[in-house]
């Protein structure tokens, strides 16, 4: 007997913990923000959001994480200033 372990096609991804570090999206948008990986890297380059690279054994590059509260703070700042950072 075969058991189907995949989620139903209309299921939602697990909720995002918005209280700390989150992984950069590999493709698509970061949930809750609508920001793409490119947009996030642009904000990282400007020093607007907090980020960390966590070393991963056996890999040249680490795992890129962003501090979700810093993203929300940036969005709040844009909202307060009429869409300007």
Order of alpha helices (4+ residues) and beta strands (2+ residues): beta-beta-beta-alpha-beta-beta-alpha
